[in-house]
Amino acid sequence: MADKLNEQQLDDVTACFELFDNEGDGKIDNSQVGDVLRALTLNPTEEEVHKVNGGIKVEGQQRMTMEEFLPIFGQMVAHPPEAGTFDDFMEGFKVFDKEGNGTLHAAELRQVLGTLGEKLNDEEVDSVMKGHETSSGTVKYEDFIHYVMEGMQGK
């Protein structure tokens, strides 16, 4: 797999891998795979990480060498997950727009963000919603979608 990466990618992966090798044995904990991928500017979901690391979630269960990690990284680079489009998100939010006015109840959006898909904790929900809730307790979802999508492109 290393032969398919360019020199810069291999240097980046090596440096990042070494940062996460907290025991100095040339291995990372399998529970850190997602963190390492994210540190390398990839954005896998928890489900994708779970698939590629053998389902290991608990620290200390298993460790992985750089040689074992490289195919995972290469697969993620070669086949990144498809992100939804602006129109996809608009259609999804319209389901919750009971009044058809381009807004959602903030409480309902908080519930969705915390329970569906890649579930966010309360702190993450607060962070992503900061500045989007109106005094009437609603969120203009078109603005919210733009905000979230612009943040994703910056990663």
Secondary structure, DSSP 8 states (H G I E B T S, - for coil): -GGGS-HHHHHHHHHHHHHH-TTSSSEEEGGGHHHHHHHTT----HHHHHHHTTT--STTS-EEEHHHHHHHHHHHHHS------HHHHHHHHHTT-TTSSSEEEHHHHHHHHHHSSS---HHHHHHHHTTTB-TTSEEEHHHHHHHHHHHHHT-
